[in-house]
Amino acid sequence: MNTTMDTLTDDEVSQISLLIETLDRSTLDFLQIDSGSFKVTISKGGAGPLAPLPPTAAAAVSAPAAAPVAAQAAVPASAPATTAAAKAVQEEGTLAILAPIMGRFYSRPEPGAPPFVTVGAEVLEDTPVGLIEVMKLFNTVQAGVRGTILEICVEDGVFIEFGTPIFLVRPGDAGG
């Protein structure tokens, strides 16, 4: 047996099991995690990536979640997107706030509370626009751009993949 596997804690094994279940339910072909000295690649049977993720891809999780809609071509075809979001790809100057991680998206801070943002809301770079839950941890998604919310692309409570367009934004001088 690999000596690396001997040092995994029960919690780490449990987290890997959850990752496997999440991958199995998703449309992704593989999942690669690199966190400090812990590295794991999980695949649905085909080979995972042949080379390590480039630094820009690894930094994408911590980068602002907004990206030009034209850049959505880099999002895997398996990432769900509404037809309205696909149509907006052709609208110049529109930005998409993309999911920085995969998980369950929540538009509200808690059940029964009003949503973080609605269509027409003005947002700043640090405006919280939603939460993504993965393995019982809630991660705040910030707008990453100044502008006006044009469209909400995903429903509250749905599982989304990394890079899924969550909101479409018209950039501008929101908040002065």
Secondary structure, 3 states (H helix, E strand, C coil): CCHHHHCCCHHHHHHHHHHHHHHHHCCCCEEEEEECCEEEEEECCCCCCCCCCCHHHHHCCCCCCEEEHHHHHHCCCCCCCCHHHHHHCCCCCCEEEECCCCEEEECCCCCCCCCCCCCCCEECCCCEEEEEEECCEEEEEECCCCEEEEEECCCCCCEECCCCEEEEEEECCCCC
